Every structure is written in structure tokens, then in C-alpha cells.
Amino acid sequence: MLIEAFLDYLRYERNYSDKTIKEYGTDIAQFRIFVQGEDTEFKPSEVQSGMVREWIISLMDQGLASSSVNRKLSSLRSFYKFLLKRGEVKVDPLRKITGPKKNKPLPVFVKEVDMDKLLDETDFGEGFAGCRDRLIIETFYATGIRLSELIGLTDGDIDLIASTIKVTGKRNKQRIIPFGEELKKSLTEYFNIRSETVPVKANAFFIKENGEKLSKGLVYNIVKKNLSKVVTTKKRSPHVLRHTFATTMLNNEAELGAVKELLGHSSLAATEIYTHTTFEELKKVYKQAHPRA
């Protein structure tokens, strides 16, 4: 039988493990039953692409993850390559078949009420460090900039008169991000306290008390420590605040194209993931509020 010959080939010529061979055998047997039943002789040459697609759909309908479906397709591809090599089939029915895409996890973000609690009610400590740490959180949340972009800011990038920040993103691409009165007030306060505390002329906007530029690790820890005060999620990083900015903007009816430009995304597809996040939030609200949900 062709399936047995294929499994022998995997065992003796490819030296696959018994576990892997068993998985291949199970996958191909399942496909055989799907297309021709248990009692009918399996004829791989009669299989067409449409049958493979129907099998994929049936597997997805059963609730199998994309990774599991793709693994089964991989088994079937190997089987048909073996058959082509032996001349048992003339056409590979999987040659134009693509497996289901893996589901990307939705971005983790902080709810607006928790961000308000963090920025309005949380004690960041006195003096320069407390002012700086709070401003770091607020800047991430108000602008959506990346960690590397925040560290790279200089005094010249901050325009308090125009209320804009010039950001240098990936591939040295620059963009201008506007900000509101609240962030302007915080930036002004930081400028003043920094000039009093740090006598050395700094090259970077966000610095340590000795005038040195902040490291990525230090900023990451500042964000993680302070987000821990209001959320219990595992992810508490600067990127979570970037996700929070985008989600908050869309939840408050900002246009997708505008959010794309503010984030510095090269394509709209990268920004669209946040529309899924906002829709998931709508579903939660619906289920909580509607008596028939």
C-alpha cells in the first residue's frame, strides 16, 4: 500500500522518529477517510485540489488551530512529493494550496480608566526622577512613539510653541506628532526641574540625574514598575502604551489613516490590527449589557 511504503521511506531512508512517523500516518489516514472513506481503496491520483481545500475547511470547522491544520498539510505535501518521485501520480493536488494563516494575538493595551488612574492619582515620587518617570509614561500614552524613538528625542525635537514633537523612526524616517495642553504642561515642568537639577548640558531630552542618556532597559523598567500599579497583565512594556495610544484613538473615533501616520506605520495593514482590538472591546460591552447576549 502506498501509505505504508511512504512511512517505510520515512523510517528507513529519512530516519524519522517513531513519533513523527505515527503523526504522518495519522494525518494521511484522516485525509484518506475524508476523501474516499474507510472501505474504499485509496487512489491518490484521483485526488483534486478542491478535495484538499474541503478537507482544510472541515478541519477548521472542527476547531483545529491554524498551526495544527498546517502540520497536517505538511504531512500530505510530503506524501505527494514521495508519490511524484516514484511516478505514482503525475500532478500534485497541493501545488497551489496555501494553509490557513496563523492568528496573530491581539495587542495588549491599558484601559482609559486605568491610564487616568495612573496619571492622575498615582504617586511617582518627588523631585527630578518622579517628574521624569511620570512624563515618560505620559509621552508614550499621548504620542504612541516607540521606545527607541523616545530615547532618541533631543531638546530640539520638542516644540512647545507649536505643540509638536519631531520623531525619528525606523529607517531614519521622521514624522511630526502634535500634543495637547496636558502634555505641554508636563513637558514644561520637566524642562524647568531638569535645568535646576542637572547642571550638565544634556544631549538627550530624557536623561539620568548625572546627565547621561537613558538606556532602553531603564525606561522599560520605569514603565513596567508604574504600570504594575494599575494593571495585572503580564505585558507591561512601553509597546503596551503604544498599543494603548492607538486603541484609545480609534475608540474615540479617530480615522484609521490618521492613526497610521501618527504611529509611523508604512502600511495601513499594520494599523488595522487595532480595529480588531476595539471590536473585541465592543463585543465584551455587548455581552455585558445586552440581556440576550
PyMOL commands that set and color helices and strands:
alter all, ss='L'
color gray80, all
select helices_A, chain A and resi 2-13+18-36+44-46+49-61+66-86+112-121+127-143+147-151+155-157+170-172+181-197+216-227+238-251+256-263+268-289
alter helices_A, ss='H'
color red, helices_A
select strands_A, chain A and resi 158-159+164-168+174-178
alter strands_A, ss='S'
color yellow, strands_A
deselect
rebuild
show_as cartoon
